[in-house]
Amino acid sequence: MVPEFRTGPRGVAGVGAFFISNGAVFAALLPWYPLVMGRLGLKAWEFGLVGASFAVGAIVSSVLPSRLIARFYAVPVAVVGTVVLAAAVALAGWSGCGFALAACIFFAGFFDAIVDVAQNVVGVAVQDNSGRSILSSMHALWSLGGVISGAASTAAASAGTDMRLYLAVVGFVCIILVGIGGLLVGNAPVMPKSNDEPSASSGKGRLQWWFVLRAALPLAVIATCGTTIEDVANNWSAIAAVQIGNVPAASAGVAFSVIIGSQCLGRFSGDFLIQKCGRIRIARFGGVFIVFGGLAIVTAQEPIRLIIGLAAVGYGAATLVPSALGSAAHIPGVSSASGVTLVNWIMRVGFLVTSPLVGVITTATSLRWGLSVLLPIGFVAVVLASTLNPVENVPAPKGRDAPKRDVTISPPG
């Protein structure tokens, strides 16, 4: 018998456990990279290829999430996927060469993409049935999990802790946490589909899928606008603090903390704002914040303006990814998992392009020009915000009469 699907505070807490554990598990490995690079004797370009294997694994697994969710339901996929993801991260500590490390990171990316879709499908289902927006806060918990895990790993590495033991312990803790989340959420039973699934075997089905792709593409672009800000935080914020804001190198890490901190704040406040104003209007405001924040960054001559600009772009981008994925779950013609899978996959492909683009522009000119990509990114978010589904504005019925969304869909083809 399928367990009851809970949508009250216990269900929300369960989804939060999914997101915070997913944010923590891979972030536990990142601070160890310099030590691993030195131990394995990897050159910079070799390590760059190793790091890219995460994105490659995520893209390779793109066809699996909706199929797995259709067969096993979203909650078990999120739980079991986290177990395998944690194992891949823990095994990375035992890597004896670059190929072994790349293989571990590849499988971490492979299963992270599956877990990412599954937890967002569960989050959308709980959100729809509870009648209030929660997805932005769930993504804030993901960011918070990454920040806490990264800080703990940095402290452990500085203290000389054995990396293999540390990653195993973190993986075990995340598995326990996601297991508790699964118990809190329960599982979603198979419900009749509200929309006809297009069949790829017919001409009509192929035409329908073309319209689905057209609906998904702008959502994926909006999501990529959000992940670009995360990429700037990860790879370029500290460099910008030194080269643009004239911040001492020892203090440059504050730039990363400013972006991620403002993003967390924006995501925690995003659900309230979306509930009051709708995700379309909030996404437009976010795009405006990114434009003005980008202007402050590229024109900064001292730390204060740079910090204000970084905070603005972080806050502006906060709701873009959650809103895009929430809208993807409501694309006509497909159910939650297929829509989220499609948008998630296109977003990850776009994520491969953004950082190299900044790097190419910076190499040819300067970092100011490289970070000027923030201006068109904000403008695109403003323009495409109208493609977001404004469902959070409509309160859902409560109790037994509340409609139940299907989270187990048949994959295309």
ABEGO torsion letter per residue (X at the ends): XBBBBBABAAAAAAAAAAAAAAAAAAAAAAAAAAAAAAAAGBBAAAAAAAAAAAAAAAAAAAAAAAAAAAAAEAAAAAAAAAAAAAAAAAAAAABABAAAAAAAAAAAAAAAAAAAAAAAAAAAAAAAAAGBBAAAAAAAAAAAAAAAAAAAAAAAAAAGBBAAAAAAAAAAAAAAAAAAAAAAAEBBBBBBBABBBBBAABAAAAAAAAAAAAAAAAAAAAAAAAAAAAAAAAAAAAAAAAAAAGBBAAAAAAAAAAAAAAAAAAAAAAAAAAAAAEAAAAAAAAAAAAAAAAAAAAABABAAAAAAAAAAAAAAAAAAAAAAAAAAAABBGBBAAAAAAAAAAAAAAAAAAAAAAAAAAAAABBAAAAAAAAAAAAAAAAAAAAABBAAAABBBBBEAABBBBBABBBBBX
